[in-house]
Amino acid sequence: MKGFDIFYKLKEAYEVSTKNNNFFDSLLDSIVWDEKYEADNELYFVKGDFTFMTPSLDPFSMPWSPSAVLEDRNVLEFFGGAI
């Protein structure tokens, strides 16, 4: 799966998450990542040349928007801050 596809699915899961059902966290957990780590107050998820960054696994507790660096080095960000 390409980075853009992963980003779009994560964004969709983020947007439909509820306080009782965190689809965002579940989807992040279901993906087989090459590497996961925490740095600079963010969580990093790496798959090939795709890197996804998020300050939290809780869509209702986001100090800033999650973002990603795609394989072609373009940067995408979820629109807006906290829900």
Backbone as XML, in Angstrom:
<?xml version="1.0"?>
<chain id="A" units="angstrom">
  <residue number="1" name="MET">
    <atom name="N" x="0.849" y="-1.174" z="0.000"/>
    <atom name="CA" x="0.000" y="0.000" z="0.000"/>
    <atom name="C" x="0.897" y="1.240" z="0.000"/>
  </residue>
  <residue number="2" name="LYS">
    <atom name="N" x="0.575" y="2.168" z="-0.840"/>
    <atom name="CA" x="1.353" y="3.400" z="-0.956"/>
    <atom name="C" x="1.073" y="4.336" z="0.215"/>
  </residue>
  <residue number="3" name="GLY">
    <atom name="N" x="2.020" y="5.233" z="0.488"/>
    <atom name="CA" x="1.908" y="6.173" z="1.591"/>
    <atom name="C" x="0.656" y="7.025" z="1.535"/>
  </residue>
  <residue number="4" name="PHE">
    <atom name="N" x="0.287" y="7.493" z="0.339"/>
    <atom name="CA" x="-0.909" y="8.321" z="0.236"/>
    <atom name="C" x="-2.143" y="7.541" z="0.664"/>
  </residue>
  <residue number="5" name="ASP">
    <atom name="N" x="-2.217" y="6.269" z="0.289"/>
    <atom name="CA" x="-3.352" y="5.433" z="0.671"/>
    <atom name="C" x="-3.410" y="5.241" z="2.186"/>
  </residue>
  <residue number="6" name="ILE">
    <atom name="N" x="-2.266" y="5.009" z="2.791"/>
    <atom name="CA" x="-2.206" y="4.873" z="4.248"/>
    <atom name="C" x="-2.644" y="6.180" z="4.903"/>
  </residue>
  <residue number="7" name="PHE">
    <atom name="N" x="-2.123" y="7.293" z="4.414"/>
    <atom name="CA" x="-2.475" y="8.603" z="4.970"/>
    <atom name="C" x="-3.982" y="8.835" z="4.892"/>
  </residue>
  <residue number="8" name="TYR">
    <atom name="N" x="-4.580" y="8.546" z="3.734"/>
    <atom name="CA" x="-6.007" y="8.775" z="3.547"/>
    <atom name="C" x="-6.827" y="7.901" z="4.501"/>
  </residue>
  <residue number="9" name="LYS">
    <atom name="N" x="-6.435" y="6.632" z="4.648"/>
    <atom name="CA" x="-7.155" y="5.738" z="5.562"/>
    <atom name="C" x="-7.020" y="6.204" z="7.007"/>
  </residue>
  <residue number="10" name="LEU">
    <atom name="N" x="-5.831" y="6.671" z="7.399"/>
    <atom name="CA" x="-5.639" y="7.184" z="8.751"/>
    <atom name="C" x="-6.471" y="8.442" z="8.988"/>
  </residue>
  <residue number="11" name="LYS">
    <atom name="N" x="-6.521" y="9.304" z="7.996"/>
    <atom name="CA" x="-7.322" y="10.527" z="8.121"/>
    <atom name="C" x="-8.795" y="10.189" z="8.278"/>
  </residue>
  <residue number="12" name="GLU">
    <atom name="N" x="-9.267" y="9.247" z="7.496"/>
    <atom name="CA" x="-10.659" y="8.828" z="7.589"/>
    <atom name="C" x="-10.960" y="8.207" z="8.961"/>
  </residue>
  <residue number="13" name="ALA">
    <atom name="N" x="-10.060" y="7.359" z="9.448"/>
    <atom name="CA" x="-10.251" y="6.742" z="10.767"/>
    <atom name="C" x="-10.240" y="7.802" z="11.871"/>
  </residue>
  <residue number="14" name="TYR">
    <atom name="N" x="-9.389" y="8.793" z="11.729"/>
    <atom name="CA" x="-9.307" y="9.922" z="12.673"/>
    <atom name="C" x="-10.635" y="10.669" z="12.710"/>
  </residue>
  <residue number="15" name="GLU">
    <atom name="N" x="-11.199" y="10.918" z="11.539"/>
    <atom name="CA" x="-12.420" y="11.716" z="11.438"/>
    <atom name="C" x="-13.661" y="10.988" z="11.948"/>
  </residue>
  <residue number="16" name="VAL">
    <atom name="N" x="-13.691" y="9.659" z="11.866"/>
    <atom name="CA" x="-14.876" y="8.919" z="12.311"/>
    <atom name="C" x="-14.733" y="8.353" z="13.719"/>
  </residue>
  <residue number="17" name="SER">
    <atom name="N" x="-13.578" y="8.551" z="14.349"/>
    <atom name="CA" x="-13.383" y="8.071" z="15.716"/>
    <atom name="C" x="-14.338" y="8.773" z="16.673"/>
  </residue>
  <residue number="18" name="THR">
    <atom name="N" x="-14.744" y="8.030" z="17.688"/>
    <atom name="CA" x="-15.558" y="8.600" z="18.762"/>
    <atom name="C" x="-14.815" y="8.364" z="20.073"/>
  </residue>
  <residue number="19" name="LYS">
    <atom name="N" x="-15.275" y="8.978" z="21.130"/>
    <atom name="CA" x="-14.626" y="8.781" z="22.429"/>
    <atom name="C" x="-14.713" y="7.323" z="22.872"/>
  </residue>
  <residue number="20" name="ASN">
    <atom name="N" x="-15.737" y="6.605" z="22.401"/>
    <atom name="CA" x="-15.911" y="5.197" z="22.778"/>
    <atom name="C" x="-15.280" y="4.220" z="21.788"/>
  </residue>
  <residue number="21" name="ASN">
    <atom name="N" x="-14.913" y="4.684" z="20.615"/>
    <atom name="CA" x="-14.330" y="3.800" z="19.616"/>
    <atom name="C" x="-13.275" y="4.561" z="18.810"/>
  </residue>
  <residue number="22" name="ASN">
    <atom name="N" x="-12.024" y="4.359" z="19.171"/>
    <atom name="CA" x="-10.916" y="5.072" z="18.549"/>
    <atom name="C" x="-10.401" y="4.289" z="17.335"/>
  </residue>
  <residue number="23" name="PHE">
    <atom name="N" x="-11.048" y="4.522" z="16.192"/>
    <atom name="CA" x="-10.652" y="3.852" z="14.952"/>
    <atom name="C" x="-9.229" y="4.244" z="14.537"/>
  </residue>
  <residue number="24" name="PHE">
    <atom name="N" x="-8.831" y="5.469" z="14.828"/>
    <atom name="CA" x="-7.501" y="5.979" z="14.489"/>
    <atom name="C" x="-6.415" y="5.129" z="15.158"/>
  </residue>
  <residue number="25" name="ASP">
    <atom name="N" x="-6.520" y="4.956" z="16.466"/>
    <atom name="CA" x="-5.545" y="4.161" z="17.207"/>
    <atom name="C" x="-5.570" y="2.705" z="16.737"/>
  </residue>
  <residue number="26" name="SER">
    <atom name="N" x="-6.767" y="2.169" z="16.524"/>
    <atom name="CA" x="-6.893" y="0.779" z="16.070"/>
    <atom name="C" x="-6.235" y="0.564" z="14.718"/>
  </residue>
  <residue number="27" name="LEU">
    <atom name="N" x="-6.434" y="1.503" z="13.796"/>
    <atom name="CA" x="-5.830" y="1.372" z="12.469"/>
    <atom name="C" x="-4.306" y="1.480" z="12.552"/>
  </residue>
  <residue number="28" name="LEU">
    <atom name="N" x="-3.809" y="2.445" z="13.319"/>
    <atom name="CA" x="-2.354" y="2.570" z="13.487"/>
    <atom name="C" x="-1.767" y="1.269" z="14.032"/>
  </residue>
  <residue number="29" name="ASP">
    <atom name="N" x="-2.480" y="0.646" z="14.969"/>
    <atom name="CA" x="-2.016" y="-0.594" z="15.578"/>
    <atom name="C" x="-2.082" y="-1.774" z="14.612"/>
  </residue>
  <residue number="30" name="SER">
    <atom name="N" x="-3.008" y="-1.735" z="13.655"/>
    <atom name="CA" x="-3.183" y="-2.863" z="12.733"/>
    <atom name="C" x="-2.175" y="-2.881" z="11.587"/>
  </residue>
  <residue number="31" name="ILE">
    <atom name="N" x="-1.538" y="-1.761" z="11.316"/>
    <atom name="CA" x="-0.573" y="-1.670" z="10.216"/>
    <atom name="C" x="0.770" y="-2.249" z="10.660"/>
  </residue>
  <residue number="32" name="VAL">
    <atom name="N" x="1.381" y="-3.031" z="9.804"/>
    <atom name="CA" x="2.713" y="-3.571" z="10.092"/>
    <atom name="C" x="3.734" y="-2.511" z="9.680"/>
  </residue>
  <residue number="33" name="TRP">
    <atom name="N" x="4.250" y="-1.794" z="10.662"/>
    <atom name="CA" x="5.208" y="-0.708" z="10.424"/>
    <atom name="C" x="6.620" y="-1.267" z="10.425"/>
  </residue>
  <residue number="34" name="ASP">
    <atom name="N" x="7.502" y="-0.659" z="9.642"/>
    <atom name="CA" x="8.912" y="-1.036" z="9.654"/>
    <atom name="C" x="9.571" y="-0.547" z="10.941"/>
  </residue>
  <residue number="35" name="GLU">
    <atom name="N" x="9.080" y="0.592" z="11.423"/>
    <atom name="CA" x="9.673" y="1.209" z="12.617"/>
    <atom name="C" x="8.639" y="2.101" z="13.284"/>
  </residue>
  <residue number="36" name="LYS">
    <atom name="N" x="8.659" y="2.131" z="14.629"/>
    <atom name="CA" x="7.822" y="3.043" z="15.407"/>
    <atom name="C" x="8.712" y="3.619" z="16.506"/>
  </residue>
  <residue number="37" name="TYR">
    <atom name="N" x="8.617" y="4.936" z="16.704"/>
    <atom name="CA" x="9.393" y="5.545" z="17.772"/>
    <atom name="C" x="8.773" y="6.870" z="18.191"/>
  </residue>
  <residue number="38" name="GLU">
    <atom name="N" x="9.238" y="7.391" z="19.315"/>
    <atom name="CA" x="8.767" y="8.674" z="19.822"/>
    <atom name="C" x="9.943" y="9.639" z="19.897"/>
  </residue>
  <residue number="39" name="ALA">
    <atom name="N" x="9.738" y="10.859" z="19.386"/>
    <atom name="CA" x="10.761" y="11.905" z="19.423"/>
    <atom name="C" x="10.073" y="13.254" z="19.264"/>
  </residue>
  <residue number="40" name="ASP">
    <atom name="N" x="10.634" y="14.273" z="19.868"/>
    <atom name="CA" x="10.129" y="15.642" z="19.711"/>
    <atom name="C" x="8.634" y="15.757" z="20.009"/>
  </residue>
  <residue number="41" name="ASN">
    <atom name="N" x="8.174" y="15.058" z="21.047"/>
    <atom name="CA" x="6.762" y="15.081" z="21.458"/>
    <atom name="C" x="5.811" y="14.570" z="20.384"/>
  </residue>
  <residue number="42" name="GLU">
    <atom name="N" x="6.296" y="13.689" z="19.521"/>
    <atom name="CA" x="5.459" y="13.081" z="18.497"/>
    <atom name="C" x="5.759" y="11.591" z="18.415"/>
  </residue>
  <residue number="43" name="LEU">
    <atom name="N" x="4.768" y="10.855" z="17.934"/>
    <atom name="CA" x="4.942" y="9.444" z="17.645"/>
    <atom name="C" x="5.198" y="9.309" z="16.147"/>
  </residue>
  <residue number="44" name="TYR">
    <atom name="N" x="6.176" y="8.537" z="15.772"/>
    <atom name="CA" x="6.554" y="8.343" z="14.374"/>
    <atom name="C" x="6.280" y="6.901" z="13.970"/>
  </residue>
  <residue number="45" name="PHE">
    <atom name="N" x="5.680" y="6.736" z="12.797"/>
    <atom name="CA" x="5.374" y="5.434" z="12.234"/>
    <atom name="C" x="5.969" y="5.415" z="10.828"/>
  </residue>
  <residue number="46" name="VAL">
    <atom name="N" x="6.858" y="4.466" z="10.572"/>
    <atom name="CA" x="7.596" y="4.432" z="9.304"/>
    <atom name="C" x="7.305" y="3.134" z="8.564"/>
  </residue>
  <residue number="47" name="LYS">
    <atom name="N" x="6.998" y="3.269" z="7.274"/>
    <atom name="CA" x="6.808" y="2.116" z="6.388"/>
    <atom name="C" x="7.482" y="2.462" z="5.064"/>
  </residue>
  <residue number="48" name="GLY">
    <atom name="N" x="8.616" y="1.845" z="4.812"/>
    <atom name="CA" x="9.392" y="2.183" z="3.617"/>
    <atom name="C" x="9.843" y="3.627" z="3.695"/>
  </residue>
  <residue number="49" name="ASP">
    <atom name="N" x="9.564" y="4.404" z="2.646"/>
    <atom name="CA" x="9.929" y="5.822" z="2.614"/>
    <atom name="C" x="8.788" y="6.724" z="3.093"/>
  </residue>
  <residue number="50" name="PHE">
    <atom name="N" x="7.734" y="6.136" z="3.639"/>
    <atom name="CA" x="6.590" y="6.883" z="4.163"/>
    <atom name="C" x="6.732" y="7.019" z="5.676"/>
  </residue>
  <residue number="51" name="THR">
    <atom name="N" x="6.544" y="8.239" z="6.183"/>
    <atom name="CA" x="6.598" y="8.483" z="7.624"/>
    <atom name="C" x="5.357" y="9.244" z="8.048"/>
  </residue>
  <residue number="52" name="PHE">
    <atom name="N" x="4.663" y="8.706" z="9.054"/>
    <atom name="CA" x="3.478" y="9.350" z="9.617"/>
    <atom name="C" x="3.823" y="9.829" z="11.021"/>
  </residue>
  <residue number="53" name="MET">
    <atom name="N" x="3.462" y="11.082" z="11.330"/>
    <atom name="CA" x="3.746" y="11.664" z="12.645"/>
    <atom name="C" x="2.448" y="12.131" z="13.281"/>
  </residue>
  <residue number="54" name="THR">
    <atom name="N" x="2.303" y="11.844" z="14.582"/>
    <atom name="CA" x="1.126" y="12.306" z="15.315"/>
    <atom name="C" x="1.526" y="12.630" z="16.754"/>
  </residue>
  <residue number="55" name="PRO">
    <atom name="N" x="0.970" y="13.704" z="17.314"/>
    <atom name="CA" x="1.297" y="14.050" z="18.689"/>
    <atom name="C" x="0.565" y="13.188" z="19.711"/>
  </residue>
  <residue number="56" name="SER">
    <atom name="N" x="-0.462" y="12.446" z="19.261"/>
    <atom name="CA" x="-1.272" y="11.660" z="20.182"/>
    <atom name="C" x="-1.987" y="10.561" z="19.415"/>
  </residue>
  <residue number="57" name="LEU">
    <atom name="N" x="-2.360" y="9.507" z="20.121"/>
    <atom name="CA" x="-3.190" y="8.462" z="19.528"/>
    <atom name="C" x="-4.667" y="8.753" z="19.740"/>
  </residue>
  <residue number="58" name="ASP">
    <atom name="N" x="-4.965" y="9.792" z="20.501"/>
    <atom name="CA" x="-6.332" y="10.185" z="20.824"/>
    <atom name="C" x="-6.745" y="11.374" z="19.955"/>
  </residue>
  <residue number="59" name="PRO">
    <atom name="N" x="-7.660" y="11.162" z="19.006"/>
    <atom name="CA" x="-8.083" y="12.257" z="18.131"/>
    <atom name="C" x="-8.689" y="13.446" z="18.873"/>
  </residue>
  <residue number="60" name="PHE">
    <atom name="N" x="-9.114" y="13.246" z="20.107"/>
    <atom name="CA" x="-9.741" y="14.314" z="20.883"/>
    <atom name="C" x="-8.748" y="15.040" z="21.781"/>
  </residue>
  <residue number="61" name="SER">
    <atom name="N" x="-7.486" y="14.682" z="21.654"/>
    <atom name="CA" x="-6.439" y="15.312" z="22.456"/>
    <atom name="C" x="-5.223" y="15.598" z="21.576"/>
  </residue>
  <residue number="62" name="MET">
    <atom name="N" x="-5.430" y="16.419" z="20.563"/>
    <atom name="CA" x="-4.367" y="16.740" z="19.608"/>
    <atom name="C" x="-3.944" y="18.198" z="19.744"/>
  </residue>
  <residue number="63" name="PRO">
    <atom name="N" x="-2.727" y="18.439" z="20.211"/>
    <atom name="CA" x="-2.259" y="19.827" z="20.284"/>
    <atom name="C" x="-1.964" y="20.408" z="18.889"/>
  </residue>
  <residue number="64" name="TRP">
    <atom name="N" x="-1.709" y="19.545" z="17.918"/>
    <atom name="CA" x="-1.538" y="19.955" z="16.521"/>
    <atom name="C" x="-1.910" y="18.758" z="15.644"/>
  </residue>
  <residue number="65" name="SER">
    <atom name="N" x="-2.045" y="18.991" z="14.375"/>
    <atom name="CA" x="-2.530" y="17.966" z="13.441"/>
    <atom name="C" x="-1.469" y="16.926" z="13.104"/>
  </residue>
  <residue number="66" name="PRO">
    <atom name="N" x="-1.886" y="15.675" z="12.928"/>
    <atom name="CA" x="-0.983" y="14.660" z="12.409"/>
    <atom name="C" x="-0.554" y="15.026" z="10.987"/>
  </residue>
  <residue number="67" name="SER">
    <atom name="N" x="0.609" y="14.521" z="10.593"/>
    <atom name="CA" x="1.118" y="14.805" z="9.255"/>
    <atom name="C" x="1.916" y="13.612" z="8.750"/>
  </residue>
  <residue number="68" name="ALA">
    <atom name="N" x="2.303" y="13.689" z="7.482"/>
    <atom name="CA" x="3.068" y="12.596" z="6.889"/>
    <atom name="C" x="4.008" y="13.129" z="5.835"/>
  </residue>
  <residue number="69" name="VAL">
    <atom name="N" x="5.093" y="12.405" z="5.654"/>
    <atom name="CA" x="6.018" y="12.658" z="4.555"/>
    <atom name="C" x="5.876" y="11.455" z="3.621"/>
  </residue>
  <residue number="70" name="LEU">
    <atom name="N" x="5.435" y="11.742" z="2.390"/>
    <atom name="CA" x="5.229" y="10.683" z="1.401"/>
    <atom name="C" x="6.554" y="10.252" z="0.771"/>
  </residue>
  <residue number="71" name="GLU">
    <atom name="N" x="6.482" y="9.192" z="0.003"/>
    <atom name="CA" x="7.674" y="8.647" z="-0.641"/>
    <atom name="C" x="8.364" y="9.665" z="-1.538"/>
  </residue>
  <residue number="72" name="ASP">
    <atom name="N" x="7.595" y="10.575" z="-2.146"/>
    <atom name="CA" x="8.191" y="11.573" z="-3.037"/>
    <atom name="C" x="8.612" y="12.846" z="-2.292"/>
  </residue>
  <residue number="73" name="ARG">
    <atom name="N" x="8.589" y="12.800" z="-0.970"/>
    <atom name="CA" x="9.013" y="13.885" z="-0.052"/>
    <atom name="C" x="7.975" y="14.990" z="0.085"/>
  </residue>
  <residue number="74" name="ASN">
    <atom name="N" x="6.791" y="14.838" z="-0.513"/>
    <atom name="CA" x="5.703" y="15.787" z="-0.264"/>
    <atom name="C" x="5.182" y="15.568" z="1.149"/>
  </residue>
  <residue number="75" name="VAL">
    <atom name="N" x="4.737" y="16.664" z="1.768"/>
    <atom name="CA" x="4.224" y="16.613" z="3.137"/>
    <atom name="C" x="2.722" y="16.871" z="3.112"/>
  </residue>
  <residue number="76" name="LEU">
    <atom name="N" x="1.976" y="16.017" z="3.810"/>
    <atom name="CA" x="0.536" y="16.172" z="3.955"/>
    <atom name="C" x="0.207" y="16.323" z="5.435"/>
  </residue>
  <residue number="77" name="GLU">
    <atom name="N" x="-0.862" y="17.051" z="5.721"/>
    <atom name="CA" x="-1.265" y="17.265" z="7.107"/>
    <atom name="C" x="-2.781" y="17.185" z="7.187"/>
  </residue>
  <residue number="78" name="PHE">
    <atom name="N" x="-3.277" y="16.593" z="8.288"/>
    <atom name="CA" x="-4.720" y="16.622" z="8.523"/>
    <atom name="C" x="-5.092" y="18.082" z="8.671"/>
  </residue>
  <residue number="79" name="PHE">
    <atom name="N" x="-6.212" y="18.485" z="8.103"/>
    <atom name="CA" x="-6.639" y="19.882" z="8.161"/>
    <atom name="C" x="-7.091" y="20.236" z="9.560"/>
  </residue>
  <residue number="80" name="GLY">
    <atom name="N" x="-6.623" y="21.369" z="10.053"/>
    <atom name="CA" x="-7.059" y="21.874" z="11.364"/>
    <atom name="C" x="-6.348" y="21.188" z="12.510"/>
  </residue>
  <residue number="81" name="GLY">
    <atom name="N" x="-6.665" y="21.618" z="13.697"/>
    <atom name="CA" x="-6.066" y="21.066" z="14.914"/>
    <atom name="C" x="-6.976" y="20.028" z="15.523"/>
  </residue>
  <residue number="82" name="ALA">
    <atom name="N" x="-7.247" y="20.179" z="16.799"/>
    <atom name="CA" x="-8.084" y="19.227" z="17.508"/>
    <atom name="C" x="-9.508" y="19.265" z="16.977"/>
  </residue>
  <residue number="83" name="ILE">
    <atom name="N" x="-10.174" y="18.141" z="17.096"/>
    <atom name="CA" x="-11.556" y="18.038" z="16.637"/>
    <atom name="C" x="-12.453" y="18.840" z="17.543"/>
  </residue>
</chain>
